[in-house]
Amino acid sequence: MKECTLCPRNCLCNRTDGELGFCGEKETIRISRAALHFWEEPFISGKEGSGAVFFSGCNLRCIYCQNREIALGRKGKEVSVSRLAEIYLELQAQGANNINLVTGAHFISGIRESLLEAKKSGLTIPVVYNSSGYELPESLKLLEGLVDIYLPDFKYMDKKKAQAYSHAEDYPERAKAALAEMFRQVGEVQTDERGMLRKGMVVRHLLLPLGVGNAKGVVDYVYETYGDKVYFSLMNQFTPCITQEKHTELNRKVTAREYNRLLDYVMEKGITNAFIQVGDTAKESFIPDFDFEGV
């Protein structure tokens, strides 16, 4: 991290000397919450919950971010690699179905070390890497053999939307390369006798207002590339959290008509391996309290 190149931002900043990268973080790992989480896809959360560890900072910084308190506000507590490994084991002891690492691309080298340490100390449940999709394959290779389940977003096939909403015109190409590396590592979806996910990749897409065309592009690419070997998770839970002055379309929820247009398209393509959301999911109650629980 002396000249940080962990993510596509390629900041080249000296994070070991306290310099902040685009992610807003120094070298030391910071997290804001480590607790059982019940709002992931059913075969990830299950009845017992997923052991979610929320990392502070983000290398994408979407203007509509729903976890803005930690991604933009930089709320978090410093933890050592050894403490992070202990947290995984504590979550396992609480009955978590898996360890769920949420948006940790900018700490990926420390995450690798913590997983190696935890596995030596008895971590046996699957590890989920929950990602924005804006990653480098070279960095993801650090996690080979340590991550069982990749849970990436694929936010944009539209470069203009990627630039306008996430300051990342290169997002589509970066996400394609990242997904290819993730799939190379974990392969086709595998579940256990309870139907819980043990290995594989689930690609998420959060539908945005006026975003059906972009969403169809994402669906086309992922299905044409991976077919039924990966699952989709198509979400309608967009919650306007920040009043937008320029991109005013983001000041409302996604309509039922918009979401149904996307679902109709998915069914027309013959996609069956997909999670969808029913009812009004656009509520701030789905956003956890970043209160340092479990840290």
Buried (B, 14 or more C-beta within 10 A) or exposed (E): BEEBEBBBBEBEBBBEEEBBBBBBBBBBBBBBBBBBBEBBBEBBBBEBBBBBBBBBBBBBBBBBBBBBBBBBBBBBEEBEBEBBBBBBBBBBEEEBBBBBBBBBBBBBBBBBBBBBBBBEEEBEBBBBBBBBBBBBBEBBEBBEEBBBBBBBBBBBBBBEBBBBBBBBBEBBEBBBBBBBBBBEBBEEBEEEEEEBBBBBBBBBBBBBBBBBEBBBBBBEBBBEBBEEEBBBBBBBBBBBBBEEEEBEEBEEBBEEEBBEBBBEBBEEEEBEBBBBBEEEBBEEEEBBEBEBEBB
